[in-house]
Structures are given as structure tokens and as C-alpha cells.
Amino acid sequence: MNHRPQYILLPANPLFIVASLIVAFLLNLLPWGGWVGIPDFVALVLVFWSIHQPRKVGIGIAFFMGLLMDVHDATLLGENALSYTLLSYFAIMIHRRVLWFKVSTQTLHVLPLLVLMQFVQLLIRMMVSGDFPGWFFFLESFIAAALWPVVTWILLAPQRRAVDRDDTRPI
């Protein structure tokens, strides 16, 4: 018997989606970008919205956010744009399947997407500069995947409706 409450989700507010992408971008702007293992918050939020709202957040927004990150990181223009676009494309491809699973199992579906994104970035960097950053470069994908349940809980919070709805409450 399933004792977990089944939440009915309200429609996602487009302003909340935009605000979450802006907050993720601002988190990426913080000066910890050079530290090993700090996840790419924009990629994590893009994967979340590509899975949960594929009609509102798609490949175009992923490309735009990638260009913003390219400008911020002063990398080759299009490096992040290409990797975010592929990330969003594959997330949209599997979004129906992923939503059937519990959040802990969703992590196992999100991890390969994040590793693929970093692998594309690594290939581009190695073609341009020839420098290999080391295997710890992929650590941020694993940390981002570990943050998936927290990100899911935070980003779905405004959409949750009470299980025991009361007529005196508006929602």
C-alpha cells in the first residue's frame, strides 16, 4: 500500500520559471566557478524545466542561457550553448519516462545527461586548447545529480496543492 501523499500540481507560473533560471544564472556568476565540484546550476535548472515543462522551456531557451554562460565564462562562443542545447534536447526526449519514477530514481536518468553535457564541453575545450582538466572535471555532474532531489523539491514547491483541500483556503 502506498502511504505517500499524491500531490496535484498546479500549472507552472512562467514568471517562476524565468526567476528560477535567473537565480541559477546568478549562482553560476558567483566567484566559486574555479573550484572543483561546484555544479552548473543553469544546467541543473534547465534539465529540471525541460523534463517538467518541455513546452515552456526548450532548446531555444537552453541555447540562449548557453550563450549567456559563454559570455560570462569567456569561453569559446557556443561551447555552453551547444552543450545546453544537447542537454535540453535529450531531457525533452526522455521527459515522459523520467516523470514515472520517484525522485531518487530520476537522479539516475539525469546523471548521464549531465555527464554528456560535460563531455561535449570537454571535447570542445580539448579541440581548442588541447588541455585536459583531469577526471575531477566530471565531479560536478555527480554533485549536480546528488542535488536533483533538493532542486526538485524547491522548484515544485509553488505548484503543490494541499492533499486535504479545505474550502476555506483558496488553494
Stockholm file with secondary structure:
# STOCKHOLM 1.0

chainA/1-171         MNHRPQYILLPANPLFIVASLIVAFLLNLLPWGGWVGIPDFVALVLVFWSIHQPRKVGIGIAFFMGLLMDVHDATLLGENALSYTLLSYFAIMIHRRVLWFKVSTQTLHVLPLLVLMQFVQLLIRMMVSGDFPGWFFFLESFIAAALWPVVTWILLAPQRRAVDRDDTRPI
#=GR chainA/1-171 SS CCCSCCCCBCCCCHHHHHHHHHHHHHHHHSGGGGSTTCCCHHHHHHHHHHHHCTTTSCHHHHHHHHHHHHHHHTCCTTHHHHHHHHHHHHHHHTHHHHTTSCHHHHHHHHHHHHHHHHHHHHHHHHHHTCCCCCGGGGHHHHHHHHTHHHHHHHHHGGGBCCSSCCTTSCC
#=GC SS_cons         CCCSCCCCBCCCCHHHHHHHHHHHHHHHHSGGGGSTTCCCHHHHHHHHHHHHCTTTSCHHHHHHHHHHHHHHHTCCTTHHHHHHHHHHHHHHHTHHHHTTSCHHHHHHHHHHHHHHHHHHHHHHHHHHTCCCCCGGGGHHHHHHHHTHHHHHHHHHGGGBCCSSCCTTSCC
//
